[in-house]
Amino acid sequence: MKARISLLAQRAAQVLAEPMPHVPSPCLSVCVMDPKTDMCSGCWRSLEEIGAWSRMPDEAKRQVWQRIQQRLTGNGDAC
């Protein structure tokens, strides 16, 4: 679990540091919703964020990455 969180944190830092023409999805193909946090245990997104991802402009996707980074920093052991 900690390895997955570490990988996601590294990806978040990379996505937020580099201007990319297309923001990559944070999906790690785990796809299990944690009933305590209402977040995916793999990518730390909410169902709303997951469902809207394909329709979001890149700036909104970067904002999701920022929220993921905040969630990981504030709740690193919650998942």
Phi and psi restraints in degrees (range 20) as a CNS / XPLOR table:
assign (resid 1 and name C) (resid 2 and name N)
       (resid 2 and name CA) (resid 2 and name C) 1.0 -64.4 20.0 2
assign (resid 2 and name N) (resid 2 and name CA)
       (resid 2 and name C) (resid 3 and name N) 1.0 -33.0 20.0 2
assign (resid 2 and name C) (resid 3 and name N)
       (resid 3 and name CA) (resid 3 and name C) 1.0 -64.2 20.0 2
assign (resid 3 and name N) (resid 3 and name CA)
       (resid 3 and name C) (resid 4 and name N) 1.0 -40.7 20.0 2
assign (resid 3 and name C) (resid 4 and name N)
       (resid 4 and name CA) (resid 4 and name C) 1.0 -64.5 20.0 2
assign (resid 4 and name N) (resid 4 and name CA)
       (resid 4 and name C) (resid 5 and name N) 1.0 -42.2 20.0 2
assign (resid 4 and name C) (resid 5 and name N)
       (resid 5 and name CA) (resid 5 and name C) 1.0 -64.6 20.0 2
assign (resid 5 and name N) (resid 5 and name CA)
       (resid 5 and name C) (resid 6 and name N) 1.0 -41.7 20.0 2
assign (resid 5 and name C) (resid 6 and name N)
       (resid 6 and name CA) (resid 6 and name C) 1.0 -62.6 20.0 2
assign (resid 6 and name N) (resid 6 and name CA)
       (resid 6 and name C) (resid 7 and name N) 1.0 -43.6 20.0 2
assign (resid 6 and name C) (resid 7 and name N)
       (resid 7 and name CA) (resid 7 and name C) 1.0 -61.6 20.0 2
assign (resid 7 and name N) (resid 7 and name CA)
       (resid 7 and name C) (resid 8 and name N) 1.0 -44.7 20.0 2
assign (resid 7 and name C) (resid 8 and name N)
       (resid 8 and name CA) (resid 8 and name C) 1.0 -64.8 20.0 2
assign (resid 8 and name N) (resid 8 and name CA)
       (resid 8 and name C) (resid 9 and name N) 1.0 -40.3 20.0 2
assign (resid 8 and name C) (resid 9 and name N)
       (resid 9 and name CA) (resid 9 and name C) 1.0 -62.8 20.0 2
assign (resid 9 and name N) (resid 9 and name CA)
       (resid 9 and name C) (resid 10 and name N) 1.0 -41.2 20.0 2
assign (resid 9 and name C) (resid 10 and name N)
       (resid 10 and name CA) (resid 10 and name C) 1.0 -63.7 20.0 2
assign (resid 10 and name N) (resid 10 and name CA)
       (resid 10 and name C) (resid 11 and name N) 1.0 -43.2 20.0 2
assign (resid 10 and name C) (resid 11 and name N)
       (resid 11 and name CA) (resid 11 and name C) 1.0 -64.3 20.0 2
assign (resid 11 and name N) (resid 11 and name CA)
       (resid 11 and name C) (resid 12 and name N) 1.0 -39.8 20.0 2
assign (resid 11 and name C) (resid 12 and name N)
       (resid 12 and name CA) (resid 12 and name C) 1.0 -62.0 20.0 2
assign (resid 12 and name N) (resid 12 and name CA)
       (resid 12 and name C) (resid 13 and name N) 1.0 -46.9 20.0 2
assign (resid 12 and name C) (resid 13 and name N)
       (resid 13 and name CA) (resid 13 and name C) 1.0 -60.0 20.0 2
assign (resid 13 and name N) (resid 13 and name CA)
       (resid 13 and name C) (resid 14 and name N) 1.0 -40.8 20.0 2
assign (resid 13 and name C) (resid 14 and name N)
       (resid 14 and name CA) (resid 14 and name C) 1.0 -66.8 20.0 2
assign (resid 14 and name N) (resid 14 and name CA)
       (resid 14 and name C) (resid 15 and name N) 1.0 -47.2 20.0 2
assign (resid 14 and name C) (resid 15 and name N)
       (resid 15 and name CA) (resid 15 and name C) 1.0 -62.4 20.0 2
assign (resid 15 and name N) (resid 15 and name CA)
       (resid 15 and name C) (resid 16 and name N) 1.0 -41.1 20.0 2
assign (resid 15 and name C) (resid 16 and name N)
       (resid 16 and name CA) (resid 16 and name C) 1.0 -76.4 20.0 2
assign (resid 16 and name N) (resid 16 and name CA)
       (resid 16 and name C) (resid 17 and name N) 1.0 -22.5 20.0 2
assign (resid 16 and name C) (resid 17 and name N)
       (resid 17 and name CA) (resid 17 and name C) 1.0 -86.4 20.0 2
assign (resid 17 and name N) (resid 17 and name CA)
       (resid 17 and name C) (resid 18 and name N) 1.0 -27.5 20.0 2
assign (resid 17 and name C) (resid 18 and name N)
       (resid 18 and name CA) (resid 18 and name C) 1.0 -112.0 20.0 2
assign (resid 18 and name N) (resid 18 and name CA)
       (resid 18 and name C) (resid 19 and name N) 1.0 126.9 20.0 2
assign (resid 18 and name C) (resid 19 and name N)
       (resid 19 and name CA) (resid 19 and name C) 1.0 -71.6 20.0 2
assign (resid 19 and name N) (resid 19 and name CA)
       (resid 19 and name C) (resid 20 and name N) 1.0 117.0 20.0 2
assign (resid 19 and name C) (resid 20 and name N)
       (resid 20 and name CA) (resid 20 and name C) 1.0 -114.8 20.0 2
assign (resid 20 and name N) (resid 20 and name CA)
       (resid 20 and name C) (resid 21 and name N) 1.0 144.6 20.0 2
assign (resid 20 and name C) (resid 21 and name N)
       (resid 21 and name CA) (resid 21 and name C) 1.0 -66.6 20.0 2
assign (resid 21 and name N) (resid 21 and name CA)
       (resid 21 and name C) (resid 22 and name N) 1.0 -29.1 20.0 2
assign (resid 21 and name C) (resid 22 and name N)
       (resid 22 and name CA) (resid 22 and name C) 1.0 -134.4 20.0 2
assign (resid 22 and name N) (resid 22 and name CA)
       (resid 22 and name C) (resid 23 and name N) 1.0 124.4 20.0 2
assign (resid 22 and name C) (resid 23 and name N)
       (resid 23 and name CA) (resid 23 and name C) 1.0 -80.4 20.0 2
assign (resid 23 and name N) (resid 23 and name CA)
       (resid 23 and name C) (resid 24 and name N) 1.0 124.2 20.0 2
assign (resid 23 and name C) (resid 24 and name N)
       (resid 24 and name CA) (resid 24 and name C) 1.0 -72.9 20.0 2
assign (resid 24 and name N) (resid 24 and name CA)
       (resid 24 and name C) (resid 25 and name N) 1.0 153.7 20.0 2
assign (resid 24 and name C) (resid 25 and name N)
       (resid 25 and name CA) (resid 25 and name C) 1.0 -72.3 20.0 2
assign (resid 25 and name N) (resid 25 and name CA)
       (resid 25 and name C) (resid 26 and name N) 1.0 143.7 20.0 2
assign (resid 25 and name C) (resid 26 and name N)
       (resid 26 and name CA) (resid 26 and name C) 1.0 -81.3 20.0 2
assign (resid 26 and name N) (resid 26 and name CA)
       (resid 26 and name C) (resid 27 and name N) 1.0 0.9 20.0 2
assign (resid 26 and name C) (resid 27 and name N)
       (resid 27 and name CA) (resid 27 and name C) 1.0 -57.6 20.0 2
assign (resid 27 and name N) (resid 27 and name CA)
       (resid 27 and name C) (resid 28 and name N) 1.0 131.2 20.0 2
assign (resid 27 and name C) (resid 28 and name N)
       (resid 28 and name CA) (resid 28 and name C) 1.0 -112.2 20.0 2
assign (resid 28 and name N) (resid 28 and name CA)
       (resid 28 and name C) (resid 29 and name N) 1.0 12.5 20.0 2
assign (resid 28 and name C) (resid 29 and name N)
       (resid 29 and name CA) (resid 29 and name C) 1.0 61.0 20.0 2
assign (resid 29 and name N) (resid 29 and name CA)
       (resid 29 and name C) (resid 30 and name N) 1.0 34.9 20.0 2
assign (resid 29 and name C) (resid 30 and name N)
       (resid 30 and name CA) (resid 30 and name C) 1.0 -95.9 20.0 2
assign (resid 30 and name N) (resid 30 and name CA)
       (resid 30 and name C) (resid 31 and name N) 1.0 -50.0 20.0 2
assign (resid 30 and name C) (resid 31 and name N)
       (resid 31 and name CA) (resid 31 and name C) 1.0 52.2 20.0 2
assign (resid 31 and name N) (resid 31 and name CA)
       (resid 31 and name C) (resid 32 and name N) 1.0 53.7 20.0 2
assign (resid 31 and name C) (resid 32 and name N)
       (resid 32 and name CA) (resid 32 and name C) 1.0 -128.8 20.0 2
assign (resid 32 and name N) (resid 32 and name CA)
       (resid 32 and name C) (resid 33 and name N) 1.0 120.2 20.0 2
assign (resid 32 and name C) (resid 33 and name N)
       (resid 33 and name CA) (resid 33 and name C) 1.0 -81.8 20.0 2
assign (resid 33 and name N) (resid 33 and name CA)
       (resid 33 and name C) (resid 34 and name N) 1.0 128.9 20.0 2
assign (resid 33 and name C) (resid 34 and name N)
       (resid 34 and name CA) (resid 34 and name C) 1.0 -83.8 20.0 2
assign (resid 34 and name N) (resid 34 and name CA)
       (resid 34 and name C) (resid 35 and name N) 1.0 119.6 20.0 2
assign (resid 34 and name C) (resid 35 and name N)
       (resid 35 and name CA) (resid 35 and name C) 1.0 -66.6 20.0 2
assign (resid 35 and name N) (resid 35 and name CA)
       (resid 35 and name C) (resid 36 and name N) 1.0 -21.5 20.0 2
assign (resid 35 and name C) (resid 36 and name N)
       (resid 36 and name CA) (resid 36 and name C) 1.0 -77.6 20.0 2
assign (resid 36 and name N) (resid 36 and name CA)
       (resid 36 and name C) (resid 37 and name N) 1.0 -37.8 20.0 2
assign (resid 36 and name C) (resid 37 and name N)
       (resid 37 and name CA) (resid 37 and name C) 1.0 -105.0 20.0 2
assign (resid 37 and name N) (resid 37 and name CA)
       (resid 37 and name C) (resid 38 and name N) 1.0 -14.9 20.0 2
assign (resid 37 and name C) (resid 38 and name N)
       (resid 38 and name CA) (resid 38 and name C) 1.0 59.5 20.0 2
assign (resid 38 and name N) (resid 38 and name CA)
       (resid 38 and name C) (resid 39 and name N) 1.0 28.0 20.0 2
assign (resid 38 and name C) (resid 39 and name N)
       (resid 39 and name CA) (resid 39 and name C) 1.0 -119.9 20.0 2
assign (resid 39 and name N) (resid 39 and name CA)
       (resid 39 and name C) (resid 40 and name N) 1.0 152.6 20.0 2
assign (resid 39 and name C) (resid 40 and name N)
       (resid 40 and name CA) (resid 40 and name C) 1.0 -67.1 20.0 2
assign (resid 40 and name N) (resid 40 and name CA)
       (resid 40 and name C) (resid 41 and name N) 1.0 132.6 20.0 2
assign (resid 40 and name C) (resid 41 and name N)
       (resid 41 and name CA) (resid 41 and name C) 1.0 -68.1 20.0 2
assign (resid 41 and name N) (resid 41 and name CA)
       (resid 41 and name C) (resid 42 and name N) 1.0 -17.4 20.0 2
assign (resid 41 and name C) (resid 42 and name N)
       (resid 42 and name CA) (resid 42 and name C) 1.0 -90.3 20.0 2
assign (resid 42 and name N) (resid 42 and name CA)
       (resid 42 and name C) (resid 43 and name N) 1.0 -51.4 20.0 2
assign (resid 42 and name C) (resid 43 and name N)
       (resid 43 and name CA) (resid 43 and name C) 1.0 -110.6 20.0 2
assign (resid 43 and name N) (resid 43 and name CA)
       (resid 43 and name C) (resid 44 and name N) 1.0 -5.1 20.0 2
assign (resid 43 and name C) (resid 44 and name N)
       (resid 44 and name CA) (resid 44 and name C) 1.0 60.9 20.0 2
assign (resid 44 and name N) (resid 44 and name CA)
       (resid 44 and name C) (resid 45 and name N) 1.0 32.8 20.0 2
assign (resid 44 and name C) (resid 45 and name N)
       (resid 45 and name CA) (resid 45 and name C) 1.0 -105.3 20.0 2
assign (resid 45 and name N) (resid 45 and name CA)
       (resid 45 and name C) (resid 46 and name N) 1.0 156.5 20.0 2
assign (resid 45 and name C) (resid 46 and name N)
       (resid 46 and name CA) (resid 46 and name C) 1.0 -80.8 20.0 2
assign (resid 46 and name N) (resid 46 and name CA)
       (resid 46 and name C) (resid 47 and name N) 1.0 165.5 20.0 2
assign (resid 46 and name C) (resid 47 and name N)
       (resid 47 and name CA) (resid 47 and name C) 1.0 -59.3 20.0 2
assign (resid 47 and name N) (resid 47 and name CA)
       (resid 47 and name C) (resid 48 and name N) 1.0 -38.1 20.0 2
assign (resid 47 and name C) (resid 48 and name N)
       (resid 48 and name CA) (resid 48 and name C) 1.0 -62.2 20.0 2
assign (resid 48 and name N) (resid 48 and name CA)
       (resid 48 and name C) (resid 49 and name N) 1.0 -44.5 20.0 2
assign (resid 48 and name C) (resid 49 and name N)
       (resid 49 and name CA) (resid 49 and name C) 1.0 -65.7 20.0 2
assign (resid 49 and name N) (resid 49 and name CA)
       (resid 49 and name C) (resid 50 and name N) 1.0 -40.6 20.0 2
assign (resid 49 and name C) (resid 50 and name N)
       (resid 50 and name CA) (resid 50 and name C) 1.0 -63.7 20.0 2
assign (resid 50 and name N) (resid 50 and name CA)
       (resid 50 and name C) (resid 51 and name N) 1.0 -47.4 20.0 2
assign (resid 50 and name C) (resid 51 and name N)
       (resid 51 and name CA) (resid 51 and name C) 1.0 -65.3 20.0 2
assign (resid 51 and name N) (resid 51 and name CA)
       (resid 51 and name C) (resid 52 and name N) 1.0 -32.7 20.0 2
assign (resid 51 and name C) (resid 52 and name N)
       (resid 52 and name CA) (resid 52 and name C) 1.0 -90.0 20.0 2
assign (resid 52 and name N) (resid 52 and name CA)
       (resid 52 and name C) (resid 53 and name N) 1.0 -10.9 20.0 2
assign (resid 52 and name C) (resid 53 and name N)
       (resid 53 and name CA) (resid 53 and name C) 1.0 -49.8 20.0 2
assign (resid 53 and name N) (resid 53 and name CA)
       (resid 53 and name C) (resid 54 and name N) 1.0 -48.2 20.0 2
assign (resid 53 and name C) (resid 54 and name N)
       (resid 54 and name CA) (resid 54 and name C) 1.0 -67.8 20.0 2
assign (resid 54 and name N) (resid 54 and name CA)
       (resid 54 and name C) (resid 55 and name N) 1.0 -18.5 20.0 2
assign (resid 54 and name C) (resid 55 and name N)
       (resid 55 and name CA) (resid 55 and name C) 1.0 -101.4 20.0 2
assign (resid 55 and name N) (resid 55 and name CA)
       (resid 55 and name C) (resid 56 and name N) 1.0 -3.9 20.0 2
assign (resid 55 and name C) (resid 56 and name N)
       (resid 56 and name CA) (resid 56 and name C) 1.0 -78.6 20.0 2
assign (resid 56 and name N) (resid 56 and name CA)
       (resid 56 and name C) (resid 57 and name N) 1.0 142.5 20.0 2
assign (resid 56 and name C) (resid 57 and name N)
       (resid 57 and name CA) (resid 57 and name C) 1.0 -71.3 20.0 2
assign (resid 57 and name N) (resid 57 and name CA)
       (resid 57 and name C) (resid 58 and name N) 1.0 162.5 20.0 2
assign (resid 57 and name C) (resid 58 and name N)
       (resid 58 and name CA) (resid 58 and name C) 1.0 -56.9 20.0 2
assign (resid 58 and name N) (resid 58 and name CA)
       (resid 58 and name C) (resid 59 and name N) 1.0 -37.7 20.0 2
assign (resid 58 and name C) (resid 59 and name N)
       (resid 59 and name CA) (resid 59 and name C) 1.0 -63.5 20.0 2
assign (resid 59 and name N) (resid 59 and name CA)
       (resid 59 and name C) (resid 60 and name N) 1.0 -39.9 20.0 2
assign (resid 59 and name C) (resid 60 and name N)
       (resid 60 and name CA) (resid 60 and name C) 1.0 -66.2 20.0 2
assign (resid 60 and name N) (resid 60 and name CA)
       (resid 60 and name C) (resid 61 and name N) 1.0 -36.3 20.0 2
assign (resid 60 and name C) (resid 61 and name N)
       (resid 61 and name CA) (resid 61 and name C) 1.0 -64.7 20.0 2
assign (resid 61 and name N) (resid 61 and name CA)
       (resid 61 and name C) (resid 62 and name N) 1.0 -39.3 20.0 2
assign (resid 61 and name C) (resid 62 and name N)
       (resid 62 and name CA) (resid 62 and name C) 1.0 -64.6 20.0 2
assign (resid 62 and name N) (resid 62 and name CA)
       (resid 62 and name C) (resid 63 and name N) 1.0 -35.6 20.0 2
assign (resid 62 and name C) (resid 63 and name N)
       (resid 63 and name CA) (resid 63 and name C) 1.0 -65.1 20.0 2
assign (resid 63 and name N) (resid 63 and name CA)
       (resid 63 and name C) (resid 64 and name N) 1.0 -37.1 20.0 2
assign (resid 63 and name C) (resid 64 and name N)
       (resid 64 and name CA) (resid 64 and name C) 1.0 -63.5 20.0 2
assign (resid 64 and name N) (resid 64 and name CA)
       (resid 64 and name C) (resid 65 and name N) 1.0 -44.0 20.0 2
assign (resid 64 and name C) (resid 65 and name N)
       (resid 65 and name CA) (resid 65 and name C) 1.0 -59.2 20.0 2
assign (resid 65 and name N) (resid 65 and name CA)
       (resid 65 and name C) (resid 66 and name N) 1.0 -39.3 20.0 2
assign (resid 65 and name C) (resid 66 and name N)
       (resid 66 and name CA) (resid 66 and name C) 1.0 -63.4 20.0 2
assign (resid 66 and name N) (resid 66 and name CA)
       (resid 66 and name C) (resid 67 and name N) 1.0 -42.3 20.0 2
assign (resid 66 and name C) (resid 67 and name N)
       (resid 67 and name CA) (resid 67 and name C) 1.0 -64.5 20.0 2
assign (resid 67 and name N) (resid 67 and name CA)
       (resid 67 and name C) (resid 68 and name N) 1.0 -39.7 20.0 2
assign (resid 67 and name C) (resid 68 and name N)
       (resid 68 and name CA) (resid 68 and name C) 1.0 -59.9 20.0 2
assign (resid 68 and name N) (resid 68 and name CA)
       (resid 68 and name C) (resid 69 and name N) 1.0 -46.5 20.0 2
assign (resid 68 and name C) (resid 69 and name N)
       (resid 69 and name CA) (resid 69 and name C) 1.0 -59.8 20.0 2
assign (resid 69 and name N) (resid 69 and name CA)
       (resid 69 and name C) (resid 70 and name N) 1.0 -42.2 20.0 2
assign (resid 69 and name C) (resid 70 and name N)
       (resid 70 and name CA) (resid 70 and name C) 1.0 -64.7 20.0 2
assign (resid 70 and name N) (resid 70 and name CA)
       (resid 70 and name C) (resid 71 and name N) 1.0 -41.2 20.0 2
assign (resid 70 and name C) (resid 71 and name N)
       (resid 71 and name CA) (resid 71 and name C) 1.0 -63.1 20.0 2
assign (resid 71 and name N) (resid 71 and name CA)
       (resid 71 and name C) (resid 72 and name N) 1.0 -42.7 20.0 2
assign (resid 71 and name C) (resid 72 and name N)
       (resid 72 and name CA) (resid 72 and name C) 1.0 -65.5 20.0 2
assign (resid 72 and name N) (resid 72 and name CA)
       (resid 72 and name C) (resid 73 and name N) 1.0 -39.8 20.0 2
assign (resid 72 and name C) (resid 73 and name N)
       (resid 73 and name CA) (resid 73 and name C) 1.0 -68.7 20.0 2
assign (resid 73 and name N) (resid 73 and name CA)
       (resid 73 and name C) (resid 74 and name N) 1.0 -40.4 20.0 2
assign (resid 73 and name C) (resid 74 and name N)
       (resid 74 and name CA) (resid 74 and name C) 1.0 -83.4 20.0 2
assign (resid 74 and name N) (resid 74 and name CA)
       (resid 74 and name C) (resid 75 and name N) 1.0 -24.3 20.0 2
assign (resid 74 and name C) (resid 75 and name N)
       (resid 75 and name CA) (resid 75 and name C) 1.0 -134.9 20.0 2
assign (resid 75 and name N) (resid 75 and name CA)
       (resid 75 and name C) (resid 76 and name N) 1.0 42.2 20.0 2
assign (resid 75 and name C) (resid 76 and name N)
       (resid 76 and name CA) (resid 76 and name C) 1.0 -52.8 20.0 2
assign (resid 76 and name N) (resid 76 and name CA)
       (resid 76 and name C) (resid 77 and name N) 1.0 -28.3 20.0 2
assign (resid 76 and name C) (resid 77 and name N)
       (resid 77 and name CA) (resid 77 and name C) 1.0 -108.0 20.0 2
assign (resid 77 and name N) (resid 77 and name CA)
       (resid 77 and name C) (resid 78 and name N) 1.0 8.0 20.0 2
assign (resid 77 and name C) (resid 78 and name N)
       (resid 78 and name CA) (resid 78 and name C) 1.0 -73.8 20.0 2
assign (resid 78 and name N) (resid 78 and name CA)
       (resid 78 and name C) (resid 79 and name N) 1.0 -19.5 20.0 2
